[in-house]
Amino acid sequence: MTRSSPRPAPAPQNAAQGTRGGGNAMALLVIASCQLMVVLDITIVNIALPHIQRSLDFSTTSLSWVVNAYTLTFGGLLLLGGRTGDILGRRRVFVAGVLLFALASLLGGFAQNSGQLLAARALQGVGGAIASPTSLALISTTFREGPERNRAFGVFAAVSAGGGAIGLLAGGVLVEWLNWRWVLFVNVPIGVLIALAAPRWIKESGRRPGHFDVTGALTSTAGMVLLVYGFIRAAQDGWRDPLTLASFAVAVLLLAGFVLVERRSRQPITPLHMFADRNRAGTYGIMLCLAAAMFGMFFFLTLFVQDVLDFSPLRAGLAFLPVSAVIAIGAGLASRFLPVYGPKPFMVGGGVLAAAGLAWLTLTDVHSTYAGSVLGPMLVFSLGMGMEFVSLTLMALSDVPVQESGAASGLLNATQQVGGSLGLSILVTVFGTASGNEAEKQLPRFLQQATPAERLRFRRTGELPPPWSDEVLTSGVSAAFVTAAVFALLAALIAVVAIQVRPSDLQRLQGR
């Protein structure tokens, strides 16, 4: 990193606690390493799912909870995690969250049955929810506003956006060379090193007077968990399922109660005045849409390259490696030119690029190849996401008092996780409808051409074999990408309508 000009350190309650030169670089390395560990865990398990299913006797339906147990607790508790750092001290809470994440990973790696693994995954989500918003807030208190903080946010955003692709690669390597348990064990030494390095390179933000908004934390967490669960169950059991409808109804009541509690609380877990700023409110809406598109892209492309293109776990992980590089390029461009043009052009342009890449992916079919049909649109999408994440991170924390930066960053992270979970559930529902319709078309062709052994297997499993199953999967994936492209385009439209960049915003970005 380029050194910033040394200035007298302001009081911790109203300004960043900067360190110099190599200290800043090491602090950023520690913070970014934590965020990478937390974010990549969302995707590193995806490639290992077939091996986990065979090892611990998961059913196909219950297997989805290996991912959902982590995502639900992570997204549901992020607001509480951000507030905890504000009150107890961010470095202290950061280290506690990292160690809890490492412990849960160790327990998950040793799991002997499905219940133990799901409990460990949920505990990982708790640790991630404590560490992730605190790590983002630590950037605000460690780096001075202006070019130095812009560069730090650029690195953080690139790690956040590229962690999914890195997780897919790491998962492929670990599963193919070792076994599925190492996708969890790998977090243990990383977490311990981060916890040991944090006290040396990161300054403590200090305890702040206040109390925990327990009622707000419980209603927001339970409401978001039930909302996500309702969409996930709708994808599996349909929109008329009584438990699906009940989940939505109770979620609405809890979230409405959360708003009422926050309006009356003297120290709310989420200060509602943050939404009064149109830029910040627009940022949360954009993140919600983009997370839905991003989670869908990784999930369905992983299925496509392994089931249709017949990639091995390692080869599938390598196929996503260019995503991380292009996201880093997009984040670097945005970080460099944000002080000149402001964040709005990158928010609009990033959304349009993401939508274009997803629209291009809708053209894939059973005859597609990786180089001819997957790589190009994936790179276009990744460039847009890299530009978006830097802009969104800066806008979400712009002009936020230091004592509320934990809550602001927690809300941004919660929006990303909940948006990803909700969006993926919607996309899975679209996928299921389209693939079901295609299966009805393929069934007569299968019955005409199948061997007696294939017909017998179909009666037992109800699943079409290749090449008919490839047609079914590709049809569903293409339909899901159409919806994902709509999400990305909606993000660009929100940026056009809601985001306003004032001269004072540019002056802050330029460090003036």
C-alpha angles and dihedrals in degrees: 000000000000112000118247120222109271114249132177108279110249124220112289095238095065110023146031120281100227125193126196136262111307091018090062091047092051093046090053091048091054094046095045092047090056092049091048092051092050097043099044090053088072091065106021089079094051096078090045095054098098090051092047090050093055095042099049100027098244118174116233091254097047092046090075089067091069084074099030096052088062098040095047096051092040095052095037097053101038093098091053090047092054093049092047090058091050092055105034101033125277101241092048092051091041092058092045091052093048093050092048089051091051092048092050090049090053092050091048092051090056095044113137099189140023095262093056092049094049092049090051092048090052090050089051088056090054091052092046091049090055097044103038103060090039091054091053091048090050089064089060092051097040104043126053119243113264132043093345093056091041090058091047091051089048091057092044092049093048090052092047094050097038097043091086093059092043088051092055091051094046091047091053093050095047096045095046098042101033123002140280094274090070092067083073101032091056090070094061101072091037092052093047092050092049091049091050094047098046098074091050100049107023123067119224114249092214131237117292127206114256145090136250115266092224096172092049092047093050096046095045094045095045092043095052093043092052092045092053091043091052092056092044092050091046089057090053105034106019136256094279095057108123094225091050092053092044091051092053093046095050091043091055091049093048094047091047088051089049091056091050092049092049093049090056100038118101090209106026123190087231115028102221092209086078087075091054088075105083093208093055094043090049090049092056091049092050092049091050092056097041093049089054090053094044096049089049094050094053095042098049097038089053089055093045099050093046101039102032104025091036095228118170117237091261094046090047090053092050090050089065096046094095088060092069093048094050093044088054090051092050092047091049093051092049093048091051099048102032093091089055103042104017126232101287098080090051092047093051096039093045092052092049092049092048091050091048092052092050092046089053090053091059087074093067118116138165090283094054123116130210095243095041103040112013111036098056098050091041091057093047090051092047094051090054093048093050090054091046100051096055092048094046094048093051094045094048092055098034113125093355116144112250091241089060099040091098092056091045093050091043090054092050092050092045090052090053095049097041091043090051093049095045093044094048090051090052091048091049088053090052089046092051094051095047095044091047091054091048091049090058089054094047097046097078090048090050093050090051096050106027124109120238090256092053091049091051092050090049091054090053099044105022088222125121116232125227134316090029092046090053090058090050094048094045092051091052094045092050091052091049091053090054090058092043089054089053089054091052093046090050088054090055091049092051089052091052094050105033109031118087121176115205127198089250089058091056091047091055091049089052091050094245 
